[in-house]
Amino acid sequence: MSAPIVLITSDFRVFDQGRWHATPAQYVEAVLHGSGAIPLVLPPMAGEGLDLDAVLERVDGVLLTGSRSNVHPSLYGVEPEAKYEPYDPARDATTLPLIRKAIALGMPLFAICRGFQELNVALGGTLITEVQELDGRMDHRAPEHPEADHRYGIRHGVKIVREGCIGRVLGHDEIQVNSLHRQAVGELAPGLAIEATAADGTIEAVRVTDAAGFAVGVQWHPEYWVRSDAPSARLFQAFGEAVRDYADARSGVAKLAAE
Ligand SMILES: N[C@@H](CCC(=O)NCCCC(=O)O)C(=O)O
């Protein structure tokens, strides 16, 4: 059996005087080392005709990455304002349909930070645009600091729903997580169930309720500490197991069809 393939979303970015389809290395490394799967970066080009159905026929799981850019507010019914920028319309036009298609196929899905927010919007939920401005809410943004290890440092606890998917995978009621976001899940989309919350009530993790396997989103960044933090490692391991199961089932169906 060949190693399964995990599709990793990317951003449209302009830097080094060029136009890039870019994704942070930490996600690619976490798929390879933490999930034991082949990472494959997907360019954000569905809006330009890239056939997502054809891509999804060839892969076994989807990882949705974090990003400094925000989901465009018009996609969840909010008037855009300059203070909600930066946006990445090419990414939105790719990730939102990708999520709906992967879920319809029953494909394992792991959505992180912006990806977690995309999961909620793709299924009809809303986002809070600046969570730190709401009364009683914590500041979930990372400190401005030149060192990534500091920005991605552990910041607060999250309460885990023990009977949920993450609760079963981790076997804990509470874990400590990092936090690098200004937006948050507002109205939860139909089809999602809460898996974890922060002390201020912010929704920190969800699962797709009808999913047969692992289809989970988290607001924190387990990919960053996948080599040193046990819960982070376990989440990527569980995703890898689900991806292998999906690949096995898919090749079984293909074999039967060929007989
Ligand atoms: N932009 C959204 C999503 C947050 C997110 O994905 N953060 C990753 C940040 C990576 C970095 O700063 O290096 C929000 O702000 O809520």
The ligand as a Tripos MOL2 file, in Angstrom:
@<TRIPOS>MOLECULE
LIG
   16    15     1     0     0
SMALL
NO_CHARGES

@<TRIPOS>ATOM
      1 N1         -6.6150   35.6450   10.3270 N.3       1 LIG1
      2 C1         -7.4840   34.9040   11.1780 C.3       1 LIG1
      3 C2         -6.9610   33.4940   11.3450 C.3       1 LIG1
      4 C3         -5.8250   33.3910   12.2970 C.3       1 LIG1
      5 C4         -4.7070   32.4530   11.8650 C.2       1 LIG1
      6 O1         -4.8800   31.5620   11.0590 O.2       1 LIG1
      7 N2         -3.5270   32.7220   12.4120 N.am      1 LIG1
      8 C5         -2.3020   32.2010   11.9440 C.3       1 LIG1
      9 C6         -1.3330   33.3320   12.0170 C.3       1 LIG1
     10 C7          0.0110   33.0010   11.5380 C.3       1 LIG1
     11 C8          1.0240   34.0760   11.8940 C.2       1 LIG1
     12 O2          0.6630   35.1530   12.3510 O.co2     1 LIG1
     13 O3          2.1910   33.8100   11.7000 O.co2     1 LIG1
     14 C9         -7.6390   35.5940   12.5200 C.2       1 LIG1
     15 O4         -6.8770   36.5180   12.7970 O.co2     1 LIG1
     16 O5         -8.5060   35.2020   13.2960 O.co2     1 LIG1
@<TRIPOS>BOND
     1     1     2 1
     2     2     3 1
     3     2    14 1
     4     3     4 1
     5     4     5 1
     6     5     6 2
     7     5     7 1
     8     7     8 1
     9     8     9 1
    10     9    10 1
    11    10    11 1
    12    11    12 2
    13    11    13 1
    14    14    15 2
    15    14    16 1
@<TRIPOS>SUBSTRUCTURE
     1 LIG1         1 GROUP 0 **** ****
